[in-house]
Amino acid sequence: MYPRLPQSFKKTYPFKLCAPSFIYPDDYIPNIRLLGACLDEIEILCFESDALPSARSIQEMASLATDMDLTYNVHLPTDINPGSLEPDVRNHFIETMLRVMERVQPLRASTHTLHLPYPQTPAQGKCDMSWQSRTADTLHKLLKAGIKGSRLSIETLDYPLEWLTPVLDALHLQVCLDLGHLMIHQEDITATYNQFKNRTALIHLHGVQNGKDHLGLDVLDPNPQKEICSILSRFSGTVSIEVFSYTHLMHSLTVLETWFKR
């Protein structure tokens, strides 16, 4: 028997409060049943392109969303690479994305989060323009195949998001601002939010400490806490507490409640 969240947080904050679909060591449906009664949204994790939820599970998730006054966002697979040097790999990305987007369509996701991995350790202040061009071309082909750019949120990873600004602009893509990733790579979270706030559909929020991320918010120092609270107070999209255990989620919810009581 898994512990339940102690209270409902629905419509508590100026944003939709969300958690991933694997807080408990179980499948999608048990997690949604336990979390959905207390949160506004669930982040459906589809990290592996060959391990998607079944069509039957997707239909049950859609039904639960109606029953529990719940919405979803979908984290798309991370094992496919649109910027690869290999044309076959880029074509596989397009084929896989079309298959995944068709599978999750009944969820009517608020956004679909996508990783655009950089092929090497980022050189300080210098983007590989050939990678940018390959990535843009692959995404353009994906959109020509029927996927709307506004349905995709590009997640901040280990390189400056500014490297993708031309791609975001040209294809009308959204942004998933992962504040934990920004902090661990010593990016200015306030400046990044201010630059991309008009296209940020989703914020990933988690604690970082000693080079480790996806920890509870209780490990954060006071300064980033103040910055994050300021950002969240101005944000009306979805905030996913992107941790992967009940303990880290509970610590984070307690910290979040304290921030907003102030």
For each residue, the residues with C-beta under 8 A, 3 or more apart:
1:
2: 24 26 30 34 246
3: 246
4: 34 37 38
5: 8 9 34 35 37 38 39 249 250 253
6:
7: 38
8: 5 12 37 38
9: 5 12 13 17 38 39 40 253
10: 17 38 39 40 69
11: 40
12: 8 9 17
13: 9 16 17 232 239 256 260
14: 232 233 234 235 236
15: 203 232 235 236 237 238 239
16: 13 40 41 71 110 237 238 239
17: 9 10 12 13 39 40 41 239 241 256
18: 39 40 41 42 43 73 238 239 240 241
19: 23 35 39 42 43 240 241 242 243 249
20: 23 42 43 45 75 240 242 243 244
21: 28 31 32 35 42 43 44 45
22: 25 31 45 244
23: 19 20 31 34 35 243 244 245 246 249
24: 2 30 31 34 246
25: 22
26: 2 30 31
27: 30 31 57
28: 21 31 32 44 53 57 61
29: 32 33 57 60 61 64
30: 2 24 26 27 33 34
31: 21 22 23 24 26 27 28 34 35 42
32: 21 28 29 35 36 42 61 64 68 70
33: 29 30 36 37 64
34: 2 4 5 23 24 30 31 37
35: 5 19 21 23 31 32 38 39 42
36: 32 33 39 42 64 65 68 70
37: 4 5 8 33 34 68
38: 4 5 7 8 9 10 35
39: 5 9 10 17 18 19 35 36 42 70
40: 9 10 11 16 17 18 70 71 238
41: 16 17 18 70 71 72 73 110 238 240
42: 18 19 20 21 31 32 35 36 39 70 71 72 73
43: 18 19 20 21 72 73 74 75 113 240 242
44: 21 28 53 61 72 73 74 75 104 107 109
45: 20 21 22 75
46: 49 51 52 53 74 75 76 77 100 104
47: 51 75 77 78 79
48: 51 52 77 78 79
49: 46 52 77 79 80 96 99 100
50:
51: 46 47 48
52: 46 48 49 100 103 104
53: 28 44 46 57 58 61 103 104
54: 57 58
55: 58 59 103
56: 59 60
57: 27 28 29 53 54 60 61
58: 53 54 55 61 62 103 104 106 107
59: 55 56 62 63 106
60: 29 56 57 63 64
61: 28 29 32 44 53 57 58 64 65 72 106 107
62: 58 59 65 66 106 107 108
63: 59 60 66 67
64: 29 32 33 36 60 61 67 68 70
65: 36 61 62 68 70 71 72 107 108
66: 62 63
67: 63 64
68: 32 36 37 64 65
69: 10
70: 32 36 39 40 41 42 64 65
71: 16 40 41 42 65 108 109 110 238
72: 41 42 43 44 61 65 107 108 109 110
73: 18 41 42 43 44 109 110 111 112 113 153 201 202 238 240
74: 43 44 46 104 107 109 111 112 113
75: 20 43 44 45 46 47 78 112 113
76: 46 97 100 112 113 114 115
77: 46 47 48 49 80 96 100
78: 47 48 75 115 117
79: 47 48 49
80: 49 77 89 92 93 96 97
81: 84 89 90 93 117
82: 90 93 94 116 134 135 138 139 142
83: 90 116 117 118 119 131 132 134 135 138
84: 81 89 90 93 119 134
85: 89 119 134
86: 89 90
87: 90 91
88: 91 92
89: 80 81 84 85 86 92 93
90: 81 82 83 84 86 87 93 94 134 137 138
91: 87 88 94 95
92: 80 88 89 95 96
93: 80 81 82 84 89 90 96 97 138 142
94: 82 90 91 97 98 138 141 142 145
95: 91 92 98 99
96: 49 77 80 92 93 99 100
97: 76 80 93 94 100 101 142 147
98: 94 95 101 102 142 145 146 147
99: 49 95 96 102 103
100: 46 49 52 76 77 96 97 103 104
101: 97 98 104 105 112 147 151
102: 98 99 105
103: 52 53 55 58 99 100
104: 44 46 52 53 58 74 100 101 107 109 112
105: 101 102 108
106: 58 59 61 62
107: 44 58 61 62 65 72 74 104
108: 62 65 71 72 105
109: 44 71 72 73 74 104 112 151
110: 16 41 71 72 73 201 202 237 238
111: 73 74 151 152 153 174 176 201 202 238
112: 73 74 75 76 101 104 109 151 152 153
113: 43 73 74 75 76 152 153 155 176 202
114: 76 152 153 154 155 176
115: 76 78 155 157
116: 82 83 135 154 155 157 164
117: 78 81 83 157
118: 83 122 128 131 157 158 159
119: 83 84 85 128 131
120: 128
121:
122: 118 126 127 158 159 160
123: 126
124:
125:
126: 122 123
127: 122 131 132 159 163
128: 118 119 120 131 132
129: 132 133
130: 133 134
131: 83 118 119 127 128 134 135
132: 83 127 128 129 135 136 163 164 166 167
133: 129 130 136 137
134: 82 83 84 85 90 130 131 137 138
135: 82 83 116 131 132 138 139 164 167
136: 132 133 139 140 166 167 170 171
137: 90 133 134 140 141
138: 82 83 90 93 94 134 135 141 142
139: 82 135 136 142 143 149 152 167 171 173
140: 136 137 143 144 170 171
141: 94 137 138 144 145
142: 82 93 94 97 98 138 139 145 147
143: 139 140 146 147 148 149 171
144: 140 141
145: 94 98 141 142
146: 98 143
147: 97 98 101 142 143 151 152
148: 143 151 152
149: 139 143 152 171 172 173 174
150: 172 173 174
151: 101 109 111 112 147 148 174
152: 111 112 113 114 139 147 148 149 173 174
153: 73 111 112 113 114 173 174 175 176 201 202
154: 114 116 161 164 167 168 173 174 175 176
155: 113 114 115 116 175 176 178 181 204
156: 161 175 176 177 178 181 182 187 192
157: 115 116 117 118 178 181
158: 118 122 181 185
159: 118 122 127 163
160: 122 163 187
161: 154 156 164 165 175 192 195 196
162: 165 195
163: 127 132 159 160
164: 116 132 135 154 161 167 168
165: 161 162 168 169
166: 132 136 169 170
167: 132 135 136 139 154 164 170 171 173
168: 154 164 165 171 172 173 175 199
169: 165 166 172
170: 136 140 166 167
171: 136 139 140 143 149 167 168
172: 149 150 168 169
173: 139 149 150 152 153 154 167 168 199
174: 111 149 150 151 152 153 154 199 200 201 202
175: 153 154 155 156 161 168 196 199 200 201 202
176: 111 113 114 153 154 155 156 200 201 202 203 204
177: 156 182 192 193 196 200 202 203 204
178: 155 156 157 181 182 203 204 242
179: 182 183 189 203 204 205 206 228 231
180: 183 184 204 205 206 207 208 213 214 242
181: 155 156 157 158 178 184 185 204 213
182: 156 177 178 179 185 187 188 189 192
183: 179 180 186 187 189 208 213 224
184: 180 181 208 211 213
185: 158 181 182
186: 183
187: 156 160 182 183 192
188: 182 191 192
189: 179 182 183 192 193 224 227 228 231
190: 193 194 227 230 231
191: 188 194 195
192: 156 161 177 182 187 188 189 195 196
193: 177 189 190 196 197 200 231
194: 190 191 197
195: 161 162 191 192
196: 161 175 177 192 193 199 200
197: 193 194 200 234 235
198:
199: 168 173 174 175 196
200: 174 175 176 177 193 196 197 203 235 237
201: 73 110 111 153 174 175 176 237 238
202: 73 110 111 113 153 174 175 176 177 237 238 239 240
203: 15 176 177 178 179 200 231 232 235 237 238 239 240
204: 155 176 177 178 179 180 181 240 242
205: 179 180 217 228 232 239 240 241 242 252
206: 179 180 213 214 215 216 217 241 242 243 248 252
207: 180 213 214 215 216 217 218 219 220 243 248 252
208: 180 183 184 211 212 213 215 219 220
209: 212 215 219 220
210:
211: 184 208
212: 208 209 215
213: 180 181 183 184 206 207 208
214: 180 206 207 242 243 244 248
215: 206 207 208 209 212 219 243 248
216: 206 207 219 243 247 248 249 250 251 252 255
217: 205 206 207 220 225 241 251 252 255 256
218: 207 251 252 254 255
219: 207 208 209 215 216
220: 207 208 209 217 224 225 228 255
221: 224 225
222: 225 226
223: 226 227
224: 183 189 220 221 227 228
225: 217 220 221 222 228 229 255 259
226: 222 223 229 230
227: 189 190 223 224 230 231
228: 179 189 205 220 224 225 231 232 259
229: 225 226 232 233 259 260 262
230: 190 226 227 233 234
231: 179 189 190 193 203 227 228 234 235
232: 13 14 15 203 205 228 229 235 239 259
233: 14 229 230 260
234: 14 197 230 231
235: 14 15 197 200 203 231 232 239
236: 14 15
237: 15 16 110 200 201 202 203
238: 15 16 18 40 41 71 73 110 111 201 202 203
239: 13 15 16 17 18 202 203 205 232 235
240: 18 19 20 41 43 73 202 203 204 205
241: 17 18 19 205 206 217 249 252 253 256
242: 19 20 43 178 180 204 205 206 214
243: 19 20 23 206 207 214 215 216 248 249 252
244: 20 22 23 214 248
245: 23 248 249
246: 2 3 23 24 249 250
247: 216 250 251
248: 206 207 214 215 216 243 244 245 251 252
249: 5 19 23 216 241 243 245 246 252 253
250: 5 216 246 247 253 254
251: 216 217 218 247 248 254 255
252: 205 206 207 216 217 218 241 243 248 249 255 256
253: 5 9 241 249 250 256 257
254: 218 250 251 257 258
255: 216 217 218 220 225 251 252 258 259
256: 13 17 217 241 252 253 259 260
257: 253 254 260 261
258: 254 255 261 262
259: 225 228 229 232 255 256 262
260: 13 229 233 256 257
261: 257 258
262: 229 258 259
